[in-house]
Amino acid sequence: MKKLFATFTVIAMLAFGGVAVAQDAPAAPAEAAATEQVEQPEAAPAEEVAAPAEEATGMVALHKTLKTKFIEGGAGFMALTLVTLVFGLALCIERIIYLSLSKTNTKVLLAKIEEALNSKGIDAALEVCRETRGPVASIFYQGLSRYNEGIDVVEKTVASYGGVQLGLLEKNLSWITLFIAIAPSLGFLGTIIGMIEAFDKIQQVGDISATVVAGGIKVALLTTLLGLIIAVILQLFYNYILSLIEGLVNEMEDSSISLLDIVVAYDKKQK
């Protein structure tokens, strides 16, 4: 029995040992994989550094391409066309800043005017308008300053001065439309000049050469392309400016009606 028990003990030890070895065997590759996973992110910074380098290289290549095309299109007409973009964008930015600063919280302004009228009278309401920036406050000030002449005069003053403020909002828009029209016109003018130069070269050579014709046509197409791109850019800004003006005009008209209602209610209380 002792021998039999000893034999079973040895067999059991060998069996458990084999299982332990079998379980420990994959541990090494797993640890190696874990080590690789831990060490792998170290390569990420190199990729992150390489990405900006590729972007910088791409920007440099794009800049060189644009510079080359600009020279090929004829520096004279290309520069003249770019001038329209510079002046057009300057006017667009000026209008956007002016219109953005012209926005007024009309609900708050009307509430202050109504409170000032009910508590201290017309002079206090005029002071509120004087301290508020924007075309709406200016219209309110002009209307309230004519209160002593009657409600009808206040209404006519608000309507007429609203037209004055609308003219100020639309200032310089005609110049922007002019540059929108001039930019493609200069491009087409460069196209015609490029075609004339191409035919002059053909006449000098005495034979139609693909190289000669392609050179003139290339100049023509580049100037036209630049002019159209500038016109599209300015047109987008122009439409955005128009949308800002429309919003301000609607706000002026709506708030003017509310102001007249407040003045009429105040006038009834005074009588």
Secondary structure, DSSP 8 states (H G I E B T S, - for coil): -HHHHHHHHHHHHHHHHHHHHHHHTTHHHHHHHHHHHHHGGGGHHHHHHHHHHHHHHHHHHHHHHHHHHHHHT-HHHHHHHHHHHHHHHHHHHHHHHHHHHT---HHHHHHHHHHHHHHT-HHHHHHHHHTS-SHHHHHHHHHHTTGGG-HHHHHHHHHHHHHHHHHHHTTTHHHHHHHHHHHHHHHHHHHHHHHHHHHHHHHHHTS--HHHHHHHHHHHHHHHHHHHHHHHHHHHHHHHHHHHHHHHHHHHHHHHHHHHHHHHHHHHHH-
